[in-house]
Amino acid sequence: MTVRRVLVLESQTPFVHGGAEILVRELVTALRTRGYETETVSIPFRDDRRDELMAHTAVWRLLDLSHSVGRQIDLVIPTKFPTYFVRHPVKVAWLVHQHRAAYELCGTRFSNFDHTEQDIGLRKNLIELDTAMLRECAGLFSIARTVSERVEKYNGLIAEPLYHPPKLAQRLKGGQYGQYMLTVTRLERVKRVDLAIEAFRHVPAPMRLLVAGDGTARTEIATLIERLGMGNRVSLLGRVSDEELIDLYAGSRGMLFTPFHEDYGYVTLEAFLSRKPVVTTLDAGGPLEFVADEVNGLVTEPSAEALATAINRLAADPRLAARLGEAGYQRARTITWDGVVERIVGAADRGAPVTAGG
């Protein structure tokens, strides 16, 4: 089989722009650059309504994308729930994530699933349907080992991790190790920006925390900053331009990234490509696939006090920050798009079946 025409599938929450949305656009660009005729298929999705989840799966299942206006579509690439419900003879999934509230987040403060008969049944149905739909794929990949481990644990399937570079990879630059730590993330509870802010209660001036990004938890986070009297130490910058972000990375002492079980985390690689160390936690998930404690960053318990200790070490020793940051750069610069495209298209050419885990 020769792959010529490709569709990349996206479920898009209106007015939300994060790592998944960036990934889809970058993948489309990478495919087009390598000669594949590629388009995006995007359908709106709401993840805050449990009662609508099955309807979303049905919408995608009703789609047969084998042809478009009489032209054969050779390959479709689902990315996240529920795009892999689509019908096509050659699906190769590159999984960003499933509906995490029904998976490992269930039972935590980050999930809206309750311990009720209705929610237990819905969760069971979603996991069983996910497994069946992913088994249909000619190839199954994920964006990170953290995602692959989730698929194996809950669905009993093997997904090969394929790492990709961040959008700004070719433009990021080093700079001075300034008097601020940088956090770049969507402002959602699962990103635990509140933990980063709490840490700065134990970090003396002049070190500050700058937070770039926006999201549904912005008001909640702003209220926390005010309540703690941290307005002169923590700044919410909102969404910033690429040019501003590049400069923010370049001038920072390091990156402070405190999510709970992050799938990948572009910002880890962005910080490394800016020659900045990353401070993160033992339960951060994806960042730990790149951050090695005392090698290119500092990894701590997920507590404000432990994070503050790590930040204070960097604040007191810019040479430590530079050494760790340089090691991070050497780790991140080897990640390219070439391997991603080759593996995904290669799976379509082979038509290899998805395999079950042990």
N, C-alpha and C positions, 0 to 999 in steps of 0.2 A: 504493500500500500504506500502511495506517495501522498504525503500531506501537503496540501496547498492552501486550503481555506479553513480558518480556525475561528471559533467563537469563544470568547472568555466570558464566563457567567458571573454575575454580581447581584447580590441582594443588598439594596441600598436603603438605609434608614435616612429619610429626608432630613437635610440640613446637618447631617453628621458627616464629618470628613476626618478620617483617621488612617491608621496603618493599612487596613484592609482596602480602603478606597485607593490609597497610593499604590499598593501592590498591584491591583488590577490595571491601573493606567501604565505602570512601569512594565508589567508583563506584556501588555499590548504593544508598547513601544519596542521592547526587546524582540518580539516575534516579527514585527514589521521590518525592523532593521535587518533581520536575517532572512528576509524575502518571503515571509508568509503573509497572505492576505488575511487580515485579522480585524474583527469588530468586537464590540462589547454588547452583551445583552444584559440589561439591568431592569429589575423589577423592585418596586418599593417594598419595604419590610419594616414591621414594627416588632421590636423584641420585648416590649413592656406589657403586652397583652397575651396572657397564657391562652385565653379563649380563642385567639386568632391563629395560633401556631399551626394547627392542623389545616386550616384554610390556606395558609401560605404554602404548605407542602403540596396541597392539591393543585394550586395554581401552577407550580413548577412541573408537577407530574403530568398535567394536561398538555404541556408543550412537547411537540415532536420537532426537533431542530435538525432533522436529517437533511432537509433541503430549504433553500430560501430563494423565492422567485425563480424556481426552476433550476437553481444552481446547487450542486451537491456541497454540503458542509462535511469536510473530512474529519474534523476533530472538534469536540467541545471540552472546555476546561472549567469545571465547577471549582469554586473557591471556598465558599462557606455555606452553612445552613441557610436555606434549604435548596441551594442551586443544584446539588447532586441528585435531586429527585427528577431532573429533566430526562426525557427519553431521547436517546441517540445511540446508534450501534457502537460508537467509539467515544466513550467518556474516559478522560484521564483526569482524575481529581488532584488538584494541588490544594490541600486542605489548610485554610487559615484557621478555622475553628468550627465546631458544631455549636449547638445552642447550649452554651456552657452552664446556664442556670439549671439545666436538667442533668448536667454531668457533675463535675467535681465541685462546682460552686453550691450545689444543692445541700442544704443544711447549714450554710454560712450566711452571714449578714449581706452577702452580695447576690443572693438568689431570691426571686419572688415566688418560688415553689414552697408550698406549705406541706406539713405532714397530715394531709387529708386524703381520704379515699380517692377523690377526684384527681388531685395532683399526683398521687402515687401512680394511678393508672395512666395519666397523661405522660408522665416521665417514662414509664415502662414502654408505652407505645412508641414514643419518639426514639428511644434507643433501639428498639427492635426494627423500626422502619429505617433508621439511619444505617443499621447494619446491612439490611437487605439492599438498600440503594447503593451503598458503597461497594457491595459485592458485585454489582453490575459493571463496575468500572474496569476498563482494560488496563489501567494502571492507577496506583494510589500512592500519592506523595503528600508530604506535609511541609509546612514552612519551618518546622523546628522539631527537635527531639521531644520537647515537652508535649507537643500536639500528638506526635506518634505514640508516645507512651499512653496518652489518654485513649486513643483509638484502640490500642491493643488491650488495655485494661477493660474497657466498657463494651467494645464491639468485637474483640477477638480477631482483629485484622492487623496486618503489617503494613505500615505506611513509611516509606523511605523519606527521611528528612532531606530537603533541598534548601540550602541557605542562599539568600540573595542579598545584593548590596542595597543600601538605602538610596533614595532618589538623589540626594545631594552628594553622593560619593565622590564625584569628580571635582566638586567645587569647595569642599571643606578644607580648612587651613588651620594651622597652628597659630599660637599667639602667646601673649603674656599670661601668666598664671595669676589672675586678678583676685580681688577680695570678695568673690561671690561664688556660690555653688549654683548650678543651673539644673532645673527640672523641666523637662519637655514632655508633655503628656496631655491626653484628653482629661478633662476634669470630671471623672466618674469615680464612684466610691471604690470600685475594685482597683483603681490605680493608687489608692492610699496616699494621696497628697497630704491628708491630715497627719499622717505619721511623719512625713518629712518636715512639716511645720512644727509639730511637737518636738522634734529633735532640735530645732533651732532655739528652743527655750534653754538649751544647755550649751549653746555655742556662743561665745562672747563676741561682741563687736571687735573689729569692723566687718567681720564676715557676714554676708547677707545671703538670702535665698531669693532667686528670681525664678518665677514659674511662668513658662510660656505654654499657652494652650487654653482651650475653652471646653465647656461641656455642661451637662445638666446639674452638676454639683457645684457650679461656680458660686452661687449665692450661699450655699452651706459652708464652703471653704472661706469665703470672704467674712462670713459671720464668725467663724472660728478665729481668724486672724484678729478681728476686732476684739473678740472676747478675751483673747490672750494678751492683748496690748502689743501685738507684734507688727503693727502697721509700718514702723520705721525699719523693720528687719526683713520682712517678707513682702515681695511685690508680685501681684498678679498682672502679667503683661497682656493676657488675652492671646488671640491668634496673631502671630507675627509673620512678616514676609520672609521668603527664603533668604534674602540678603541680610535681614536683621538677625535671623536665626544663625546664619554662618558666623556673623560677628559676635553673637552671644556665646556660641561655643568657643570661638577663638580666644575670648577674653576671660573665660571662667577658670576657676581653680580646678573644677572637676564637675562631673555629672552626679546628681543625687537621684536615684531611681528606685522607688519603693513599691512597685505593684505587687498584687497577690496573684501568683501563678500566671504571670504574663505568657502569652503564646510565643512571642518573638522579641519585640521591642527594638524598633529601628534605632532608637536613641542611643542604645548601647554602642552600636557600630558607628553612629554619627559622632559620638564623643571620642571614640578611639581614632577615627579618621581625622579628628581635630587635635589628636595627641593629648587627650585629656583622660584621666583615670575615672573609673565609675565606682561609686559607693552604692551597694545594694544589699539585699537581705537573703538569708538562707532559703526563704520560701518564695523568692521572686519568679521562679520558673525559667522562662526563656533566656533572660540575661545571664544566668549561670552557665549556659552553654558556651559563653564567651569570656565571662569575667572569672579570673582565677585569683583567689585571695593572695595578697602580697606580691602578685606577679604583674597584673595590669589593673588592679583595683583593690577594693577592700570589701569583704563580705561579712556581714554581722548578723546577729540575732535581730528579729523584727521588733525592736524596741527603740523608743526615742533615745534612751541613754546610750545604747550600744552604737547607734548611728552617729550620735553626737561625738562620741569618742573617736570614731573614724574620721569625721569631718575635722575635728580639732587637730588630728595628726597632720592632715593635709594643710590646714591653715598655718600650722607652725613650721612646716617644712616644704617649701616650694620645690626643692630638689627631689623630694620623694614623689610629689605630684608629677614632675617631669619624667622621672624614671618609669613610673607606672604607666604614664600616658604614652610614652614611646613604645613600650612593650605592647600596649593595646593597639597602636597603629600597625605594628608588624603583624598582629593577628588579623586585623580587619581588612588589610589591603589585598589579601589573597582571595577574597570572596567576589565572584563575578557572576554575570548573567549567563555566560556560555554554558556552564554545566547544567543550569536549570532548564534551558530550552532544549538542549540535547537529550536530557533524560525524559522530559515530558513527551516530546515528539517521537522519541525512540520507542516509548511504551506504546504509542499509537501505531507505529509501524509494525511492532511485534504482535500487538493485540494480546499482550501477556495478561493472564487472569490475576485478580487480586488474591493474595494468599492469606490463609488463616494463621493467627498467632499460635504460639505453643501454650 
